[in-house]
């Protein structure tokens, strides 16, 4: 687990097409983890960026009538803009066409070469450009189709440089047997183990027929295979993200790489083997999530079923999208994105359950206590202990990267507080001066419970929860997890009614 520093990454996205909800999903989930680690006091470095070399990008550039560089500049900007819209708190955005990245890739490649596990050979195989990967005949679908994209593969035969991946079998199996699981969820770890047990072929790590890439240092007629170039971004970024600072010393190896299952083999098999060969420490853990589906299929450019996240953000703001994805697509499994599902959770959960609860609480404090939260917390031990339990369960789920379960825990507390409003009926208590202390306690409990909710949800809905804390009289409120617990906040605070957190969105039709 973490030793106070936490380095996490998203995959770097191909700049062959516009970003969609699938990319947004990975970035958002990673961002939730990054923000939560910061709330726990860790020194966090969060990296995302774009993967720009190789034939996939070169071909899409050609199809658009642009040079690869122009195309990459344009598309990379869209991914960067997506990150901004998503309120991703990444500390750096890497592009594999950065000169600094290219230089360090060349250095690392030379180290690999010197390891003795790189040799020249010739290879013929079925290549899928969308995957940027070779397949064996028996892995293909009928009609020689790529098993992932269901598009035709092509026969490619070249003299290339090879990496002796096959020699890493035992070391990889030992890595998979380590006590802290190298890959989560466990099913994906087992999948990686099976791939290795079934036998590894050596990996071609250069290409002769394209020139959009990093030249192989000892053989400049070839460029480095795009996947090798891309994987090393996780390392190269640390060498130049903060000029003058040695981030490698501080953050290497990565604590967590987040990705979907489509690129498991690259990260769980090829990546650690490359690092071992180069004499570098391997990452601590990978988290492999499922697919965001649309109409039962993986959302992807190839399937032609992509949903553009920007209109949702424009209409609702970013937080509802972050919340919806976290709740709906169980982290680690596939899940369906639908506009109807999104609207149902927006109205049912965000507007009604959470937004109204906050609104009612703040306005009752306004009405019955002149806008000041009672200073005496009373002795609501039961609720205090429920809040403490929720906060520790939330942190436990987050530690296990059970993000969706963590969100469920908070929602349990939101529902508990809604029941509390009905049970205590402050409007009845307010009519009876003898019950003033009960009323104080009810109002305090609601406000303090809501503060805990807001602190926990801050990683998921940072902007809205900052507003919620402000409404509860905690402007610029602390969101460190260790102040989430009962009794650290609202006593005597002056509430500040705001407009609804999640306003009703009128249908345009
Ligand atoms: N460039 C490589 C990754 C190199 S990392 C060293 C690549 N790029 S990609 O643009 O195809 O992005 C793949 C990643 O985007 C997935 O692993 C996943 O994180 C995210 N997703 C793309 N579509 C997705 C869904 N439909 N659902 C969930 N995640 C999706 O592979």
Boltz pocket constraint, residues with backbone or C-beta under 6 A from the ligand:
constraints:
  - pocket:
      binder: B
      contacts: [[A, 10], [A, 11], [A, 12], [A, 13], [A, 14], [A, 15], [A, 21], [A, 22], [A, 23], [A, 25], [A, 26], [A, 51], [A, 227], [A, 230], [A, 231], [A, 232], [A, 233], [A, 258], [A, 259], [A, 260], [A, 261], [A, 262], [A, 263], [A, 290], [A, 291], [A, 292], [A, 293], [A, 298], [A, 299], [A, 300]]
      max_distance: 6.0
